[in-house]
Amino acid sequence: MGRYILRRSLQAVGTLFLVVFVLHLLTTFAIQLNGNPALAFFGDRVPSASQVAAVEARFGLDDPCFDQVGNPCLGPFAERLAGYAQGDFGTNLRGREVTDIVATAAPNTLKLFAVVTVTWLVMGMFLGSMAARWRGRPADHGIRMTSVLIDAFPIFVLLLVYRYVFSVPLSEWARSTFGSDSLPAQLFRPSFDADHAWASVLVPGLLLGLAGSAAFIRLVRASQLESYAGEHVRTARSKGLHERHVLLHHVVRNSSVPVVTAVGLTFTEALAGAVITEGMMNIYGMGGVLWEAVRGSDIGLVIGVVTILAIVTVVVMIVVDVAYAALDPRIRYE
């Protein structure tokens, strides 16, 4: 196992280097083709040449390579790597450290992710296990039909209906009945409140988890059906073990590998930000930060945030790979 972790870690370093280099090339060519992003610092004002030069020097855009189309700008790339090695991921156009922005935004996204994950894990495992256990029966057909209907309903429509049809009247009713600072009033707020973060993300998280549970239900069903057909399950039943023991110890555990993969992928997607959910509910998370950075041509913030997300993604994937052996004894790396 130790050699496998070391090998995966070395692969992760290579992957991160490739991601950072490709991101550097894309942003460099965008600057060379679309113009100087330092002008975004001034907004609608018309800066002087000396002011533009000062901003370029401040954000590392004063290298002549940015004026030469096709030049990969390897010098600035090496400087950026040296900064990453020291934990410096740059600043945004207003001079705020990218790490500070991420430290503020990521907790809100992680709160949303926690509610989403618990929702679709509970629904997916429960309904998927029921569908697999009662394969071909009315319950199985009903669960699969429900999952298809949920999957066909766009999440943005669900959020629109909730926010403008249910949230506003429910929020007004809760404030008038229980008070503005009551839990019901915070639960049905049509927008995010940093002072009541968990209450604000609970209902959007439940809705997003409901929308994401459809595919997970089918994944759990298919994985458990494969386990039910395995020889280890037939052997356990032939020994006279109780069906509940067979289900929990031989079916659920051995079918959890794709489930762990789904959790890892969902984590990385949530950290990148449920952009639609965060945007519609005004949640200040990673998705909102990236969206505003792209709209404002804040190149430094885009590069820094995407690099941090890439690091987290690779680390999570390594953890998922190592968790396989703990869940399925048939998997051995050495």
C-alpha positions in Angstrom: 0.0 0.0 0.0 2.8 2.4 0.8 4.4 2.0 -2.7 1.0 2.6 -4.2 0.4 5.8 -2.3 3.9 7.0 -3.2 3.3 6.2 -6.9 -0.1 8.0 -6.8 1.5 11.0 -5.1 4.1 11.3 -7.8 1.4 11.0 -10.5 -0.5 13.7 -8.6 2.4 16.1 -8.8 2.8 15.5 -12.5 -1.0 16.0 -13.0 -0.9 19.2 -11.0 2.0 20.5 -13.0 0.3 19.8 -16.3 -3.0 21.5 -15.1 -1.1 24.6 -13.9 0.9 24.8 -17.1 -2.2 24.4 -19.4 -4.0 27.0 -17.3 -1.0 29.3 -17.7 -0.9 28.8 -21.5 -4.7 29.5 -21.8 -4.6 32.6 -19.8 -1.4 33.8 -21.5 -2.9 33.4 -25.0 -6.1 35.0 -23.8 -4.1 38.1 -22.6 -2.1 38.2 -25.9 -5.3 38.0 -28.1 -7.8 40.0 -26.0 -5.7 42.7 -24.5 -4.3 43.8 -21.2 -6.4 42.6 -18.2 -4.8 45.3 -16.1 -7.3 47.8 -17.6 -10.0 46.0 -15.7 -8.5 47.4 -12.5 -9.6 50.9 -13.4 -13.2 50.0 -14.3 -14.8 52.8 -16.3 -11.9 55.2 -15.7 -9.4 56.0 -18.4 -5.9 55.5 -16.8 -2.6 57.1 -17.8 0.2 55.1 -19.2 2.1 55.3 -15.9 -0.9 54.0 -14.0 -1.3 51.0 -16.3 2.4 50.3 -16.0 2.2 50.3 -12.2 -0.7 47.9 -12.2 1.1 45.6 -14.7 4.1 45.5 -12.4 2.0 44.9 -9.4 0.3 41.8 -10.9 3.2 40.5 -13.0 1.9 41.5 -16.3 4.8 43.8 -17.3 6.8 41.0 -19.1 7.1 41.8 -22.8 6.1 38.2 -23.6 2.4 39.1 -23.0 2.6 41.4 -26.1 4.0 38.6 -28.3 1.2 36.3 -29.6 2.3 32.7 -29.3 5.0 33.3 -26.7 4.4 30.8 -23.8 5.8 33.2 -21.2 7.9 30.6 -19.4 9.5 33.2 -17.2 6.2 34.3 -15.5 5.2 30.7 -15.3 8.4 29.8 -13.3 7.8 32.8 -11.0 4.2 31.6 -10.4 5.4 28.1 -9.5 7.9 29.5 -7.1 5.1 31.5 -5.4 2.9 28.4 -5.2 5.7 26.5 -3.5 5.7 29.2 -0.8 1.9 29.1 -0.4 1.4 32.4 -2.4 -1.4 32.0 -4.9 -1.5 35.7 -5.8 -4.1 38.5 -5.3 -7.2 39.7 -7.0 -7.4 43.1 -8.7 -8.2 44.8 -5.4 -5.1 43.4 -3.8 -6.8 40.8 -1.6 -5.0 37.5 -1.1 -6.5 34.6 -3.1 -6.1 32.3 0.0 -8.1 34.8 2.1 -10.9 34.8 -0.5 -11.0 31.0 -0.6 -10.9 30.8 3.2 -14.0 33.0 3.3 -15.9 31.4 0.4 -15.1 27.7 0.8 -16.9 27.2 4.1 -20.2 28.2 2.6 -19.7 25.9 -0.3 -18.7 23.1 2.1 -21.9 23.7 4.2 -24.0 23.4 1.0 -22.0 20.2 0.1 -22.6 18.6 3.5 -26.4 19.0 3.2 -26.4 17.9 -0.4 -24.3 14.8 0.3 -26.3 13.7 3.3 -29.5 14.1 1.3 -28.5 12.1 -1.7 -26.6 9.5 0.3 -29.7 8.8 2.5 -32.1 8.8 -0.5 -29.7 7.0 -2.8 -28.7 4.2 -0.4 -32.2 3.7 0.9 -34.1 3.8 -2.4 -31.4 2.1 -4.4 -31.1 -0.7 -1.9 -34.9 -1.2 -1.9 -35.0 -1.2 -5.8 -32.2 -3.8 -5.9 -33.8 -5.9 -3.1 -37.2 -6.0 -4.8 -35.9 -6.2 -8.4 -38.7 -6.5 -11.0 -41.5 -5.7 -8.4 -43.8 -2.7 -8.4 -41.5 -0.9 -5.8 -38.5 -1.3 -8.1 -40.4 0.1 -11.1 -41.8 3.0 -9.1 -38.4 4.0 -7.7 -36.8 3.9 -11.1 -39.6 5.9 -12.6 -39.3 8.5 -9.9 -35.6 8.7 -10.4 -36.1 9.4 -14.1 -38.7 12.1 -13.4 -36.3 13.8 -10.9 -33.5 13.6 -13.4 -35.6 15.2 -16.1 -36.5 18.2 -13.9 -33.8 20.9 -14.3 -32.4 22.1 -11.0 -32.6 25.8 -12.0 -36.4 25.3 -12.6 -36.7 23.7 -9.2 -34.9 26.6 -7.5 -36.9 29.2 -9.4 -40.2 27.6 -8.4 -39.0 27.3 -4.8 -37.6 30.9 -4.5 -40.4 32.8 -6.2 -43.4 30.7 -5.6 -42.8 29.2 -2.1 -39.9 30.9 -0.4 -41.2 34.5 -0.4 -44.7 33.8 1.0 -43.3 31.2 3.5 -40.6 33.6 4.7 -43.1 36.4 5.2 -45.5 34.0 7.1 -42.6 32.7 9.3 -41.4 36.2 10.1 -44.9 37.4 11.0 -45.7 34.3 13.0 -42.4 33.4 14.8 -40.3 36.5 14.4 -37.5 37.7 12.0 -34.7 35.8 13.9 -36.6 32.6 14.3 -35.4 29.3 12.7 -38.4 29.0 10.4 -37.8 32.5 9.1 -34.2 31.7 8.4 -35.0 28.4 6.7 -37.2 29.9 4.1 -35.1 33.0 3.4 -35.0 33.6 -0.4 -31.3 34.5 -0.2 -28.2 33.6 1.8 -27.6 35.1 5.3 -24.0 34.8 6.5 -25.1 35.1 10.1 -27.4 32.1 9.8 -25.3 30.1 7.2 -26.5 26.6 8.1 -30.2 27.5 8.1 -29.8 29.5 4.8 -28.3 26.6 2.9 -30.5 23.8 4.3 -33.4 24.1 1.9 -31.3 24.8 -1.2 -29.1 21.9 -0.2 -32.0 19.6 0.2 -33.3 20.6 -3.3 -29.9 20.1 -4.9 -29.5 16.8 -3.1 -32.9 15.7 -4.3 -32.0 16.6 -7.9 -28.6 14.8 -7.6 -30.0 11.7 -6.0 -31.7 10.4 -9.1 -28.5 9.1 -10.8 -27.1 7.9 -7.5 -30.2 5.8 -6.9 -29.7 4.0 -10.2 -25.9 3.6 -9.4 -26.6 2.0 -6.1 -29.2 -0.3 -7.6 -27.0 -1.5 -10.4 -24.0 -2.0 -8.0 -26.0 -4.0 -5.5 -27.6 -6.1 -8.2 -24.1 -7.1 -9.3 -23.3 -8.0 -5.7 -26.5 -10.0 -5.2 -25.4 -12.2 -8.2 -21.9 -12.8 -6.7 -20.7 -16.1 -5.3 -19.9 -14.6 -1.9 -23.6 -13.8 -1.4 -24.8 -17.2 -2.4 -22.2 -18.7 -0.1 -23.4 -16.5 2.8 -27.0 -17.5 2.2 -26.1 -21.2 2.0 -24.5 -20.9 5.5 -27.9 -19.8 6.8 -26.9 -16.2 7.6 -29.7 -13.8 8.2 -30.8 -11.7 5.2 -30.0 -8.5 7.0 -26.5 -9.7 7.7 -26.0 -10.7 4.1 -27.3 -7.3 2.9 -25.2 -5.1 5.2 -21.9 -7.1 5.2 -21.8 -8.7 1.8 -24.0 -6.6 -0.5 -23.7 -3.0 0.7 -20.1 -3.1 1.6 -18.9 -4.8 -1.6 -21.0 -2.4 -3.7 -19.7 0.7 -2.0 -16.7 1.2 -4.3 -18.7 3.2 -7.0 -20.5 5.0 -4.1 -17.2 6.2 -2.7 -16.2 7.4 -6.2 -19.4 9.3 -6.5 -18.8 11.0 -3.2 -15.3 12.0 -4.2 -16.5 13.4 -7.5 -19.4 15.2 -5.8 -17.0 16.7 -3.3 -14.8 18.2 -6.0 -17.8 19.4 -8.0 -19.3 21.1 -4.9 -15.9 22.7 -4.0 -15.8 24.1 -7.5 -19.2 25.4 -6.7 -22.8 24.7 -7.5 -22.8 27.8 -9.6 -26.5 27.8 -10.4 -27.5 27.2 -6.8 -25.1 29.7 -5.3 -25.9 32.3 -7.9 -29.7 32.0 -7.6 -29.6 31.9 -3.8 -26.8 34.5 -3.5 -24.5 32.1 -1.6 -21.0 33.5 -1.4 -19.1 30.3 -2.3 -16.4 29.1 -4.7 -18.8 29.1 -7.7 -19.7 32.7 -7.0 -16.1 33.7 -6.6 -15.1 32.1 -9.9 -18.1 33.6 -11.7 -17.4 37.1 -10.6 -13.7 36.7 -11.3 -14.4 35.7 -14.9 -16.9 38.5 -15.4 -14.5 41.0 -14.0 -11.5 39.7 -16.0 -9.7 39.1 -12.7 -7.0 36.8 -14.2 -5.0 36.4 -11.0 -8.0 35.3 -9.0 -9.1 32.8 -11.7 -5.7 31.2 -11.9 -5.3 31.1 -8.1 -8.7 29.6 -7.4 -8.5 27.0 -10.2 -5.1 25.9 -9.0 -6.3 25.5 -5.4 -9.3 23.5 -6.7 -7.0 21.3 -8.8 -4.9 20.5 -5.7 -7.9 19.6 -3.7 -9.3 17.5 -6.5 -6.2 15.4 -6.8 -5.9 14.9 -3.1 -9.5 13.8 -2.8 -9.0 11.3 -5.7 -6.0 9.8 -3.9 -8.1 9.4 -0.8 -10.8 7.7 -2.8 -8.4 5.3 -4.4 -6.9 4.3 -1.0 -10.4 3.8 0.5 -11.2 1.2 -2.1 -9.1 -1.5 -0.4 -10.7 -0.8 3.0 -14.2 -1.3 1.5 -13.6 -4.2 -0.8 -11.1 -6.9 0.4 -10.8 -8.2 -3.1 -8.8 -5.1 -4.1 -5.1 -5.2 -3.4 -2.5 -2.8 -4.7 0.6 -4.8 -3.8 
